[in-house]
Amino acid sequence: MRYLALVLLALCATTGTLQAQTMIPSLDEPGRKGDLARAAKQRSATQFDATDEDKDGRLSRTEVGKHSRYLTDNFDKLDADKDGYLAWEEFLGHNRWPK
């Protein structure tokens, strides 16, 4: 019984650690992962800025409809705060890369 309790405790501690990790690399990570993250952020920023026609820092459903089928089809899922716009973080799907 004590052994089972220790195993469950270890499993719970490990699960919390795994949830804290992410597959999104940090921009300041050295090496290839960091290089890829910085390049991906730049491509994303270019796409976001090109889609943001009125330059208000957010994407409306109309703006998205002119530029991206994927964003159009998934707009409601991506709009986490349901304000009718996609902010930078909603566009990316994470908040690890500041605009």
Order of alpha helices (4+ residues) and beta strands (2+ residues): alpha-alpha-beta-alpha-alpha-alpha-beta-alpha
